[in-house]
Amino acid sequence: MLEKPYLTVPELANLCNMEEQSVRNSISRERFEIPTFKFNGQRLAHKEVVEAYFNMQRDCGMQKILTI
């Protein structure tokens, strides 16, 4: 069976160490930094996009360390 290519809001909340409702509120206020989309009535984030977001955050942090 194929692995699903997306994360649900509860999974995003767990990954980001946030309450599920806080993630939903951030998304609806357009303040959640990870792009999401709606599919069959569910709010989802593609795993590759989530991974790219965290890689970008890591790279920004590394850049700050290297320029000190």
C-alpha positions in Angstrom: 0.0 0.0 0.0 1.2 3.5 -0.8 2.3 5.8 2.0 0.1 8.9 2.1 1.9 12.0 0.7 0.4 14.5 3.1 0.0 15.4 6.8 -3.3 16.2 8.5 -3.9 19.1 10.8 -3.5 16.9 13.9 -0.2 15.6 12.5 1.0 19.1 11.7 0.1 20.2 15.3 2.1 17.3 16.7 5.1 18.0 14.5 5.1 21.7 15.3 4.4 21.1 19.0 1.2 23.1 18.8 -2.4 22.6 19.8 -4.6 21.4 16.9 -6.9 24.4 17.3 -4.0 26.8 17.2 -2.8 25.3 13.9 -6.4 25.7 12.5 -6.6 29.3 13.8 -3.2 30.1 12.3 -4.2 28.6 8.9 -7.5 30.5 8.8 -5.7 33.8 9.7 -3.2 33.0 7.0 -0.3 33.1 9.6 0.7 29.4 9.5 4.0 29.4 7.7 3.7 25.9 6.1 1.4 26.0 3.0 -1.7 23.9 3.3 -4.5 22.9 0.9 -8.0 21.5 1.1 -8.8 18.1 -0.3 -12.1 16.3 0.2 -13.0 18.7 3.0 -9.7 18.1 4.9 -6.9 20.7 5.4 -3.6 19.0 4.5 0.0 19.8 3.9 2.2 17.9 1.5 5.0 16.0 3.2 7.6 17.3 0.7 6.5 20.9 1.3 6.7 20.4 5.1 10.2 18.9 4.7 11.3 21.7 2.5 10.0 24.2 5.1 12.0 22.7 7.9 15.1 22.4 5.6 14.7 26.1 4.8 14.5 26.9 8.6 17.6 24.8 9.2 19.5 26.5 6.4 18.6 30.0 7.8 19.8 29.0 11.2 23.0 27.6 9.9 23.6 30.8 7.8 23.2 32.9 11.0 25.7 30.7 12.9 28.3 30.8 10.0 28.1 34.6 9.8 28.9 35.2 13.4 
